[in-house]
């Protein structure tokens, strides 16, 4: 248990930051799931929109601390690869 006032304040600050970081990471995971669901459904427009949302969240997380800059870049690259594959894939033939 912390004894000094500064150590007690540190505990409070760490708890606040832990909660904030968990919330941010959770929102990023949810956005990634929505993006991947759009890709799996073959909806390129929705996937593109979700990708922009994910990128914005990841860049902010990298700038503010919860994620390392290179981790965010790696995740964005992987998501972009999914979108590029979806856009390059030939359209499914329509049943006659």
N, C-alpha and C positions, 0 to 999 in steps of 0.2 A: 504494500500500500504506500502511496506517496505521502511524504511527510511535509515537505516544504510547500509553500504557496505556489511557487513556480512549477513544481512537479504536479500539483493538483490541477493547475491550469493546463498543463501539457496533456493530462489525461482527458480533460474536457475537449480540448482542441482536437486530439486524435480521434475521439469518438465522433465528433461532428464531421470531420473529414472522411472518416471511414464510411459513415452513412451516405454522405454526398457521393463518394466514389462508387459505392455499391449501386446507388440509384442510376448514376450515369452509365455504368457498365451494363446494367440491366436493360436500360432503354436502348443501348446500342445493340445488344443481343436480340431484342424484340424487333428492331428495325431490320437487322440482318435476316431474321426468320421471314419477315414479310417480303423482303426482296427475293429471297430464295424461293418462296412460295409463288411469287409472280413469275419467276424464271421457269419454275417447274410447270406452271400453267401455260407457259408460252406467251404470256402477255408482255410484249416488249415495251409498250408505252408505260404501263404501270411499273415495270421493273426499272425503267430509266428514271422515273420520278422517285422511286424508293432509293435508288442508288445515290441520287443527289442528296436525299435526306440523310442517308447513312454517312456519306462523305462529310457532310457538314458536322454531324455529331462526332465523327472520328477525329476530324481536325481540331474541334474544340477540346475534346478529351486529351488530345496530344499536347495542346498548348497549355492546358490548365492542370495537367499532372496525372490523372488516373491512368493514362496510357503513355507509353514511350512513343516518340515521334516515328521511329522506324516500325514499330508494331502497327501503328495506325496505317502507315504507308503500305505495309505488307497486306493488311486486311483489305484495303481499298483496291490494291492490285488484283487480288483474288476475286473480289466482287466484280471488277471491271472485266475480268476474263470470262466470267459467267455471262455477263451481258453481251460481250462481243460474240461469244459462241452462239447465243440465242439469235442475235441479229444476222449472223452469217449463215445460220442454218436455213436450208431451203424450206419454203412454206409447204406444209403438208398438203398433198393432193386432195381435192374435194371429191367426195363420193358422187358418182354420176347418177 
